[in-house]
Amino acid sequence: SDASPRADADCRQLSDWGFCPVDENPWMVGACEVTCGRCAAAAPASSQARPAEEEATSPPAFTQCAPPAPSSGASVCQRRCYNAIAPAAPSPSVLAGRARAKAAAAAAVPSTPRPRGRGVATPAPGFVTVRGGSFYLDGAPWHFSGTNFYSALYPWWTPDQVRDALAAHADRGASVARVFAFTNGLNNTGFDMTLQTAATAIQPSLGVFSDAGLRRLDRLIADAGSAHLRLILALSNFWDEGGGALWYVRAVKGGTTDPVTGRAWDRELFFSDRAVISAFKAYLTKILTRVNSITGLAYAADPTVMAWELANEPQTASYWEQDRGLVPGAAMTAWAAEVSALIKSLAPRQLACMGDEGWRVDGGRGGGGGGAASGKPFPATGLTPAPPTSLPGYGWMNDGAKGVDAVSLASLPTLDFMTVHVYAPNWGLSASEYGSLFTPFLADRAAVARAAGKPIILEEFGSPFGYVPDRDAFISAYSTAAAALGYAGALIWQVFPWKTRSSTGAGFDFDYDKAGGAGVAAMYEAFNARARLERGAFWVQ
């Protein structure tokens, strides 16, 4: 059948990224037009009817292909996906399965949906799920993009401003926002820059909860739902903002120093001290068992919450474990297993993720991060040891320095997807070097996710004002690389819908209408285009 103008536009967007919507998708009849000659040529070899028993549940795998060389005459390769391919007709059982899922999704759509703005593909209201290494929404494959909005519960935002910001993000094309769902302590000047008050803190003191603070979280979730945005809600923080790991350690232990040794408490105790872990689990339980005072829905029963995140950037100080004779990453993995199991017991229909940056432990301490001496794959995963980075002195990404074992975390059945954070400027890379992180860092972590059969997202990335001459190009470079490597989602750090510091030369903030805004908009549209094509292919008649 003929492709629609919308599908054609979506496919042209994907072809610019080097995707081939043909390979391994022989049933996506009439979905798009492609310009990648290598993929188009390879398509007939992979054209096979889908087995009836799949019942239309397997994800359509978009595969990477290299764009044709300038001399290859790319325009000659432009063609309708299936003019040259004649896939077998779907079996009756496949058609029946598609019809049942399609009817269920249609029945779940609100009768009066909120009007949408430009670039938005309105998601259906069901829970986001994971299977076969892909995200699914109401039974069909799903990709997403959006922004970090970590400070939505902080006192410098009013609830009405948060509502308006969420709506503006959705209207610009975002489908997910990531928020810190914790505000601990009061007026912690010099320790916690958020300066929480009794009107904003959820947990003003350990084990004491503020109704006013909880109602702000209620409002946030309700407003995100009204805007048709999904939320990734982080429950704690390695850093101090919001009252993080060290806040818990000090609150449980009492004071700022160990009375026996006289040394300052280590925030790493957040992941190993039983009393501290119990205190955090009490907070987690309080939040996940709450019923929203606005929507009447239990948090755990609200599909607006895509995922609960254990912590923002959990890690240790450099070589903290090795210097104490401990196995790097072991404590973090054990903590993650325990906490994520609790999340799954309280909110079984929602996803859980770690929130880590993606560090590995198997590269060997020091040097460029090369692998073990043998270089042989690890039996448990078939993965080779963490590869060296393309720049010297970056072994800490792979040698256990940060106490995070991405491979072990990916193997936990109670963590549904992997996260990666990338900050070239913070890691000492010049504006001309930031691309060195695409391979092997981004590519290697994508391989870890594939080996574990889980999706992976680029959860944080960004550029401060003045780091690169073209912020739009920077955003496009990272989001394009992530998508080409199989990342299922990307969240910029961080864009705001109105005046920000980005015009004054400070911070990582972006503004939709200033430098970098066009790059953010292009990222939204590209991921939305991919989501539309995948969902359209899944429901093809």
Helices and strands as residue ranges (DSSP letters): H 5-16, E 19-20, E 33-34, H 37-42, G 43-46, G 52-54, E 63-64, G 70-72, G 74-77, E 79-80, H 92-108, E 128-131, E 134-137, E 140-142, E 144-148, H 159-172, E 176-180, H 211-226, E 230-234, H 245-253, G 267-271, H 274-288, G 299-301, E 305-309, G 322-324, H 330-346, E 351-353, G 395-397, H 406-410, E 418-422, G 434-437, I 438-442, H 443-452, E 456-461, H 471-484, E 489-492, E 495-496, G 501-503, E 510-511, H 517-538
